[in-house]
Structures are given as C-alpha cells and as structure tokens.
Amino acid sequence: MSAVRASMASGICLLAGWVLGDLGAGLTANLGAFVALYGSGRPYNNRARLLGLVLCGLVFCVVAGVAAATVPSPWVSVALAALIATLASFFCSALHVAPPGAYMFMLACAAGSSMYWQGPHLARIAMLVAAGGLVSWTLHMLGAFWRPRGPECQAVSNAALAIADFVDSAAHGQSDQQRHRAATSLHDAWRALIAWQPGRGWSDAKLGQLRARSRELHGMFAAVVREGSAGSRDPKANAESRDIESRVAESPGEGAPAGPEERRSFFEPREMIATSLAWGVRPPRIALRVGAAALIAGSVGALTGLERSYRAAAAAVLILHQGLNWVRAMQRGLERTLGTILGLISAAVLLWLHPHGLALVGCIVVLQFAGQLFAGSNYALAVFFFTPMALLMATALSASDVGQLLVARGLDTLIGCGVGLAVLLATYRTDSATVRNALSETLGAAKFLLPYLARGEVTTAEARVARRRLRSNAFDLVQLYEEQAGGTERAREEADRTWPAIVAAHRLAFRILAACWEL
C-alpha cells in the first residue's frame, strides 16, 4: 500500500506538470510528495498531524537548500546540510518517526541545493513543494472516510495472526523468529491503540473493543514468553517479555478511558521531546553522530571538488540516522554501495535513451513504485531502483554532464558511507560509559518515582512525567545494550558484563510502573 501511495503521489504531481506544460514544476512538487513515505499504520488523527509536520519540514529544507546554493561558497551548503541532518535526526528519533525518517529531509535539502538558479523564486518553490505534499496528505487520509478505525483494526488483526503463529511454533520448540514477529506486531498494536491516540480526544466503542482485544493478546503472549524465557540470557526474549508485561499493566481495557490520566495522551510530543533532551539518551546521541558525519562527509566532498558535496553528507546520514549497531550499519553501507553501483549502470542506460515528457513521468513513477516495494525487504534492490530515479529527476531539473554526474554519485556514496561507518566506529569507544550512565539514569528515575508510589499519588502531573521518564529510560537502556552488543569485540565483552545489572534494573522499572497502574 505504501508503494502504491508513493507512486500515485509522484504520478499525480508529474502528470499535472506535464499537462500544464511545465514538467519542471511537477518535478519540484514531487519533492513534497515524499510526504507519502511517512505515517503508514498510524491512526488517522495522529497521521494527519505527523504528515503536516513532515510537509512543513520538507518545504523548509527545499527552500533553505535553494537559498544556500545561491551563496558562492560551498561551505554554506555543507553547514546547512549538517544542521538539518542533526535537527531532523533528533526529532525523528525523539518522536519515533519510522524510516525514511531524517533521510528524506536531508535529501530534500540536497535537491534544493541543486536548483541554485531558482534563487529568485523561493515563494514559488515553497508553493509547489507544499502542493505536492498536500496531494500525498490527501491520499493518506482518504481511508478515514470509510474506515475511520482501519489502522487500529489492521494492527490488532496483524497481532492476532502473529500470536497464532507464535503459539503454534512454541509448541514445536522453534519459536525465536515467530516470537520476535509477534512482539513487534503487539508493539505496533499498542502504539496504534494507546500511544498514537489523540491527547484529549474521546474513546469510542470500537476503540474500547480493540483495546480489550489487544490486552487479551498481550496477556496470552506474556504467559508464553515468560515460560519460555525464564532464566534466558537472550536479550530479545527477556526484553520482549518485560515489554509485553508492562503494556499489559499499562493498557486500558474496554470502557477506558475514564479518569483525567487517561484523557491525556500516553506520550505527548512535547514531553517526548523534553525527555529526549537529557544528555546520554538515544536521540541526542544519534543526532550528534549524524551531524558530525554529515559535516565531515560534506567537507570531504567540498575539499575534493565534488560539484554536489552535500550528497556525500546525505549518504552518511543514511548510515546513521536509524541508530543501527555496527553490524547492521556495515550491512546497510554495503547494500547502499552495491545498490548504487548497479543503479548507476541502469541509470546510464536510461539517460542514454533520454526519456522526456510522458515517458519520463512513467519511468520515475515505475522506479518509485519498485524501489518502495523493496525498501523494507531488500535494501540493495531498493537502491538499485531509487538511484536511476534520482538521476532522472536531477537531469530533468538542470542540465548536467551525464558522465560527471554518474562518477560524482558513485564517489558521493563511497565517501558518505565510509565517513558514516568511521564516525560510528569512533563513537563506540564511549558506549561502555554510555550504558553505565543509562543504567544510573534508570535507577535514578525509579528512585524519583517511588515516593509518588508510596503516597499513592501516581496520577498527578508530576507523577505522570516521572512515570514516562522511567519508562523511556528503561527502554533506552535495552536499546543501548543491543547497540553495544552488535558492535566491536570489546564492546560486546563489556555488554556481557553489564547484562545482569541491565536485566535487574529493567525488571525493577517495569514492576514499579505496573504497581503505579494498579493504583
């Protein structure tokens, strides 16, 4: 569905430009159509607000990129790219925005920087990008007219099917993959029914029924996982078991919400951002890594004379913005490099054929659909389709030497991926201390919440903040462990030494949270 929606949004923008005799305007509007890549699976109310914020961010990034490109010095574009990469990575990580996350904001800035001749027409560019975003926003929201609770129903249905597969596989003693799939599906259902619901909205009967069903599924899964993971050192088994148990304790059943606590969002954006501002937690760590890598990669590109050095910064952002551990980041870098090389070969063929008009529109739409179709399952293949699509758009927007453009794109990818991996490897030296600090933060958050629990004052504004802080710290602690465990040999050894303490702190945190909910 995401691939269809993204290709439809691109097709509408490009086709409108072709019909009106200004394909360049359609290509500019297509930058706003990137909005279609965000928000899938979210409830419509939450989705509408998220897509609005994404659209505003894309408009700003494109306009800022064009404005920076009018300055003769390339360092202005490099500094802007690093700043946008840092801010986008922080907010996407803090607000749990799924991929493509910060990368598309960086790509929008890069696309804007390539349109330096449009400097006098910033208002027109902003309107075109906004128009493309509104097309994507409309396509996203159409389902709300006939299935207003469609995303919530789909999330619960997916969780039920995953639970059935897990229970069946557990009976045969081969359930690791199914367990993780079930835990992921239940987490998606919990977010759709609880975390992403309106802050001061009302709960209809359908939502109450879905929450009751989700609670039953959580309880069923928790019982099976608790039995199978008792005493296990598998981080996923233990983390999933406690995650599910905490959500059983904190999820309202049918008939909720009832009191003032429940009439508020479980995770309001401003509180999520405030929690993420603490030093040492995941969002600022990711943002600093991404910002440093973008600045270094862009600087290397500028010093080596690359015409579009900001694209090297974009490649570095791609490696780091999701907070992947060393093993997965290496895999992502190799997939990106391989996909780009093969994509450049196909791009050379397409550029030699020189499609224009409706043929160009068709090529971009088909490549967009194919790339998005494989984005979640085979990243190298997705890049294979995305690379010629981006080059077709770039050559259509501005006259470029095809040979130089192909070589520059290959060098951009190599520089960006290399710098991204180097920054990640360098920062692994501090991860041991980071995990220990996160352990102290979790225990400190538990100590801060306990007096509220002892007095029975768990629904006050201060107690709610304390509860969210403890929950956030507990999840961040396990994420840090998994990141370190997937790192260098030294990092893995340190992770093994700290694992017993992490287990104890995590269990304590969720026992306190469950006790708060019981009150």
Beta strands, then each sheet from edge to edge (+ up, - down):
end
